[in-house]
């Protein structure tokens, strides 16, 4: 369940910047990789070190696949896909060399249904004591 509060934000509109009140989710401290692995290992009755080794190897394998330009699909979680940002030109000849046209490489994440549903069905709890003054 997400915790929400009222917050004052600067909002940019065509006629200028304005203060506006919005509801905002509260950022909680992130859970670490090792904490997630420990929870999974405990739930399966497996040793944490063994589970950490397997998961670390999986992360390394995913990184290697992404470095080769391959998409990685993790069932129930989502698909990771490396993509480029490229400049544009009126003709193929004007586009120039890739080193000049490609602005960068980034990673896109496309969540799968179960993960999207978990978030969509997640409720929220308003905690007024966290509101901006």
Backbone as CSV, one residue per row, in Angstrom:
resi,resn,N_x,N_y,N_z,CA_x,CA_y,CA_z,C_x,C_y,C_z
1,UNK,0.842,-1.167,0.000,0.000,0.000,0.000,0.895,1.241,0.000
2,UNK,0.620,2.147,-0.918,1.390,3.391,-1.005,0.927,4.380,0.058
3,UNK,1.871,5.082,0.633,1.553,6.156,1.569,1.580,7.458,0.776
4,UNK,0.510,8.276,0.916,0.444,9.538,0.178,0.295,10.707,1.148
5,UNK,0.664,11.884,0.650,0.570,13.117,1.420,0.247,14.253,0.466
6,UNK,-0.180,15.381,1.021,-0.382,16.584,0.217,0.950,17.314,0.145
7,UNK,1.293,17.774,-1.061,2.573,18.463,-1.247,2.388,19.651,-2.179
8,UNK,3.137,20.707,-1.904,3.122,21.874,-2.782,4.212,21.696,-3.824
9,UNK,3.840,21.849,-5.081,4.782,21.689,-6.181,4.738,22.908,-7.072
10,UNK,5.826,23.117,-7.768,5.862,24.134,-8.823,5.400,23.446,-10.105
11,UNK,4.387,23.997,-10.721,3.858,23.429,-11.951,4.028,24.458,-13.063
12,UNK,4.587,24.024,-14.169,4.809,24.913,-15.304,3.609,24.817,-16.237
13,UNK,3.039,25.985,-16.519,1.915,26.077,-17.451,2.314,27.066,-18.539
14,UNK,1.589,27.102,-19.639,1.943,28.048,-20.708,2.046,29.498,-20.238
15,UNK,1.256,29.874,-19.214,1.289,31.258,-18.741,2.294,31.470,-17.613
16,UNK,3.118,30.494,-17.326,4.151,30.656,-16.313,4.124,29.561,-15.259
17,UNK,4.968,29.735,-14.226,5.078,28.745,-13.163,4.140,29.122,-12.013
18,UNK,3.450,28.117,-11.490,2.508,28.340,-10.393,2.726,27.311,-9.293
19,UNK,2.426,27.719,-8.055,2.376,26.751,-6.967,1.040,26.030,-7.056
20,UNK,1.062,24.742,-6.818,-0.175,23.961,-6.824,-0.028,22.844,-5.806
21,UNK,-1.154,22.453,-5.252,-1.162,21.339,-4.303,-1.527,20.069,-5.047
22,UNK,-0.806,19.013,-4.761,-1.058,17.705,-5.368,-0.882,16.632,-4.291
23,UNK,-1.424,15.449,-4.548,-1.096,14.308,-3.708,0.167,13.684,-4.275
24,UNK,1.014,13.241,-3.388,2.306,12.698,-3.802,2.587,11.452,-2.961
25,UNK,3.139,10.425,-3.597,3.511,9.241,-2.821,4.786,9.534,-2.039
26,UNK,4.883,8.938,-0.872,6.038,9.126,-0.002,7.115,8.142,-0.415
27,UNK,8.340,8.634,-0.585,9.457,7.768,-0.949,9.990,7.090,0.307
28,UNK,9.891,5.794,0.334,10.430,5.012,1.441,11.834,4.567,1.075
29,UNK,12.647,4.206,2.056,13.997,3.733,1.730,13.921,2.483,0.843
30,UNK,14.823,2.370,-0.116,14.776,1.189,-0.997,15.170,-0.072,-0.245
31,UNK,14.625,-1.189,-0.693,15.052,-2.479,-0.163,16.263,-2.902,-0.991
32,UNK,17.271,-3.433,-0.345,18.506,-3.767,-1.059,18.394,-5.108,-1.764
33,UNK,19.280,-5.309,-2.698,19.376,-6.569,-3.434,19.553,-7.734,-2.464
34,UNK,20.469,-7.579,-1.504,20.735,-8.661,-0.547,19.527,-8.954,0.334
35,UNK,18.773,-7.917,0.692,17.568,-8.130,1.500,16.520,-8.926,0.731
36,UNK,16.339,-8.596,-0.550,15.386,-9.340,-1.391,15.821,-10.789,-1.516
37,UNK,17.103,-11.007,-1.789,17.623,-12.368,-1.934,17.421,-13.148,-0.637
38,UNK,17.692,-12.518,0.500,17.519,-13.203,1.794,16.061,-13.591,2.008
39,UNK,15.135,-12.692,1.699,13.713,-12.995,1.845,13.309,-14.170,0.956
40,UNK,13.813,-14.193,-0.289,13.501,-15.296,-1.214,14.100,-16.605,-0.706
41,UNK,15.337,-16.558,-0.258,15.998,-17.762,0.245,15.254,-18.304,1.459
42,UNK,14.890,-17.432,2.380,14.155,-17.861,3.573,12.810,-18.485,3.197
43,UNK,12.121,-17.876,2.227,10.807,-18.380,1.812,10.899,-19.768,1.184
44,UNK,12.049,-20.060,0.548,12.237,-21.355,-0.117,12.995,-22.356,0.743
45,UNK,13.458,-21.921,1.907,14.226,-22.815,2.769,15.604,-23.133,2.222
46,UNK,16.154,-22.219,1.437,17.488,-22.410,0.853,18.498,-21.525,1.576
47,UNK,19.775,-21.913,1.534,20.800,-21.059,2.149,20.918,-19.725,1.401
48,UNK,21.051,-18.653,2.157,21.142,-17.319,1.558,22.334,-17.208,0.619
49,UNK,23.506,-17.723,1.010,24.705,-17.606,0.172,24.528,-18.324,-1.163
50,UNK,23.922,-19.483,-1.149,23.685,-20.239,-2.391,22.726,-19.462,-3.297
51,UNK,21.659,-18.944,-2.700,20.682,-18.173,-3.473,21.314,-16.905,-4.026
52,UNK,22.126,-16.229,-3.210,22.812,-15.025,-3.659,23.723,-15.334,-4.845
53,UNK,24.403,-16.458,-4.808,25.271,-16.861,-5.919,24.497,-17.070,-7.204
54,UNK,23.357,-17.752,-7.105,22.533,-18.010,-8.296,21.976,-16.708,-8.853
55,UNK,21.450,-15.862,-7.991,20.852,-14.605,-8.453,21.919,-13.667,-9.023
56,UNK,23.078,-13.619,-8.404,24.167,-12.783,-8.920,24.598,-13.277,-10.304
57,UNK,24.674,-14.592,-10.473,25.009,-15.148,-11.795,23.940,-14.780,-12.822
58,UNK,22.671,-14.786,-12.401,21.588,-14.417,-13.317,21.706,-12.944,-13.718
59,UNK,21.996,-12.083,-12.765,22.163,-10.654,-13.068,23.313,-10.455,-14.054
60,UNK,24.420,-11.156,-13.843,25.562,-11.062,-14.762,25.198,-11.554,-16.151
61,UNK,24.408,-12.626,-16.234,23.978,-13.171,-17.532,23.069,-12.185,-18.248
62,UNK,22.145,-11.565,-17.487,21.243,-10.565,-18.071,22.056,-9.399,-18.629
63,UNK,23.047,-8.930,-17.869,23.894,-7.825,-18.330,24.631,-8.193,-19.600
64,UNK,25.141,-9.421,-19.674,25.862,-9.862,-20.873,24.936,-9.885,-22.084
65,UNK,23.723,-10.342,-21.906,22.755,-10.364,-23.022,22.404,-8.950,-23.471
66,UNK,22.194,-8.057,-22.509,21.870,-6.672,-22.853,23.023,-5.997,-23.582
67,UNK,24.265,-6.303,-23.174,25.439,-5.732,-23.854,25.500,-6.157,-25.311
68,UNK,24.951,-7.332,-25.631,24.913,-7.813,-27.019,23.718,-7.256,-27.793
69,UNK,22.904,-6.437,-27.112,21.742,-5.848,-27.777,20.503,-6.717,-27.727
70,UNK,20.513,-7.770,-26.918,19.367,-8.685,-26.832,18.374,-8.200,-25.788
71,UNK,17.100,-8.413,-26.063,16.065,-8.190,-25.067,16.117,-9.336,-24.069
72,UNK,15.753,-9.065,-22.843,15.681,-10.109,-21.826,14.272,-10.092,-21.246
73,UNK,13.586,-11.220,-21.359,12.233,-11.357,-20.846,12.268,-12.188,-19.569
74,UNK,11.772,-11.610,-18.482,11.703,-12.309,-17.202,10.218,-12.500,-16.903
75,UNK,9.746,-13.711,-17.090,8.319,-13.995,-16.952,7.775,-13.504,-15.619
76,UNK,6.638,-12.822,-15.686,5.978,-12.315,-14.497,6.518,-10.979,-14.026
77,UNK,7.677,-10.591,-14.512,8.272,-9.308,-14.113,8.229,-8.333,-15.276
78,UNK,8.935,-8.636,-16.356,8.917,-7.746,-17.498,10.043,-8.019,-18.460
79,UNK,10.132,-7.173,-19.473,11.146,-7.286,-20.506,12.073,-6.081,-20.427
80,UNK,13.369,-6.339,-20.462,14.399,-5.312,-20.508,14.886,-5.225,-21.946
81,UNK,14.979,-4.013,-22.459,15.363,-3.851,-23.866,16.320,-2.676,-24.009
82,UNK,17.524,-2.925,-24.566,18.431,-1.811,-24.834,17.961,-1.055,-26.086
83,UNK,17.944,0.270,-26.013,17.517,1.094,-27.146,18.481,2.268,-27.293
84,UNK,18.488,2.871,-28.474,19.343,4.032,-28.708,18.490,5.280,-28.886
85,UNK,19.094,6.416,-28.618,18.531,7.720,-28.969,19.335,8.208,-30.158
86,UNK,18.643,8.455,-31.266,19.329,8.873,-32.476,18.818,10.216,-32.951
87,UNK,19.737,10.999,-33.487,19.350,12.227,-34.154,18.609,11.873,-35.439
88,UNK,18.101,12.880,-36.124,17.370,12.637,-37.371,17.883,13.571,-38.458
89,UNK,17.573,13.208,-39.681,17.954,14.017,-40.841,16.924,13.798,-41.942
90,UNK,16.892,14.723,-42.886,15.930,14.644,-43.987,16.232,13.489,-44.933
91,UNK,17.511,13.070,-45.025,17.870,11.966,-45.917,18.871,11.060,-45.212
92,UNK,19.012,9.847,-45.737,19.939,8.881,-45.161,21.372,9.408,-45.236
93,UNK,21.701,10.090,-46.329,23.053,10.628,-46.499,23.369,11.718,-45.471
94,UNK,22.372,12.520,-45.126,22.566,13.610,-44.177,22.681,13.120,-42.736
95,UNK,22.226,11.913,-42.494,22.234,11.399,-41.127,23.649,11.285,-40.578
96,UNK,24.592,10.975,-41.428,25.981,10.912,-40.993,26.338,9.590,-40.341
97,UNK,27.511,9.567,-39.750,28.025,8.349,-39.116,27.300,8.090,-37.799
98,UNK,27.200,6.806,-37.410,26.542,6.493,-36.131,27.147,7.244,-34.943
99,UNK,28.474,7.411,-34.937,29.126,8.106,-33.819,28.614,9.535,-33.675
100,UNK,28.188,10.148,-34.783,27.680,11.512,-34.747,26.171,11.557,-34.477
101,UNK,25.434,10.561,-34.981,23.972,10.593,-34.914,23.412,9.980,-33.631
102,UNK,24.093,8.963,-33.105,23.556,8.283,-31.925,23.919,9.083,-30.679
103,UNK,22.878,9.488,-29.955,23.049,10.351,-28.782,23.333,9.561,-27.504
104,UNK,22.939,8.306,-27.476,23.164,7.507,-26.278,22.396,6.208,-26.320
105,UNK,22.711,5.352,-25.378,22.042,4.069,-25.239,21.391,4.049,-23.862
106,UNK,20.173,3.552,-23.794,19.498,3.454,-22.505,18.759,2.130,-22.424
107,UNK,18.228,1.854,-21.265,17.533,0.600,-21.019,16.066,0.897,-20.767
108,UNK,15.198,0.228,-21.514,13.761,0.368,-21.310,13.246,-0.856,-20.576
109,UNK,12.263,-0.643,-19.731,11.636,-1.723,-18.988,10.157,-1.747,-19.321
110,UNK,9.663,-2.892,-19.767,8.263,-3.082,-20.096,7.694,-4.113,-19.115
111,UNK,6.985,-3.656,-18.083,6.492,-4.596,-17.082,5.444,-5.546,-17.653
112,UNK,5.468,-6.780,-17.186,4.480,-7.776,-17.598,3.218,-7.642,-16.752
113,UNK,2.157,-8.268,-17.217,0.839,-8.170,-16.588,0.810,-8.336,-15.085
114,UNK,1.365,-9.433,-14.533,1.264,-9.619,-13.079,1.874,-8.465,-12.273
115,UNK,2.970,-7.917,-12.748,3.613,-6.809,-12.038,2.768,-5.544,-12.169
116,UNK,2.240,-5.291,-13.370,1.369,-4.128,-13.573,0.119,-4.239,-12.711
117,UNK,-0.463,-5.448,-12.652,-1.674,-5.653,-11.855,-1.399,-5.450,-10.368
118,UNK,-0.224,-5.888,-9.896,0.113,-5.711,-8.482,0.132,-4.240,-8.115
119,UNK,0.644,-3.405,-8.998,0.692,-1.968,-8.742,-0.693,-1.345,-8.913
120,UNK,-1.411,-1.740,-9.976,-2.729,-1.161,-10.253,-3.723,-1.475,-9.138
121,UNK,-3.612,-2.652,-8.550,-4.540,-3.055,-7.496,-4.082,-2.599,-6.115
122,UNK,-2.890,-2.028,-6.051,-2.350,-1.550,-4.781,-3.144,-0.326,-4.336
123,UNK,-3.494,-0.290,-3.105,-4.224,0.856,-2.587,-3.293,1.939,-2.096
124,UNK,-3.849,2.914,-1.425,-3.047,3.982,-0.850,-3.625,4.325,0.508
125,UNK,-2.801,4.928,1.312,-3.199,5.367,2.642,-2.758,6.814,2.795
126,UNK,-3.696,7.691,3.028,-3.394,9.117,3.206,-2.954,9.339,4.644
127,UNK,-1.782,9.958,4.820,-1.279,10.285,6.151,-1.068,11.785,6.226
128,UNK,-2.064,12.465,6.797,-2.076,13.934,6.822,-0.908,14.521,7.605
129,UNK,-0.357,13.778,8.553,0.764,14.309,9.333,2.023,14.500,8.485
130,UNK,2.047,13.949,7.287,3.196,14.093,6.390,3.028,15.252,5.398
131,UNK,1.890,15.938,5.440,1.606,17.022,4.504,2.629,18.141,4.642
132,UNK,2.878,18.839,3.503,3.662,20.081,3.549,2.856,21.110,4.342
133,UNK,3.548,22.007,4.966,2.866,23.082,5.725,2.636,24.267,4.834
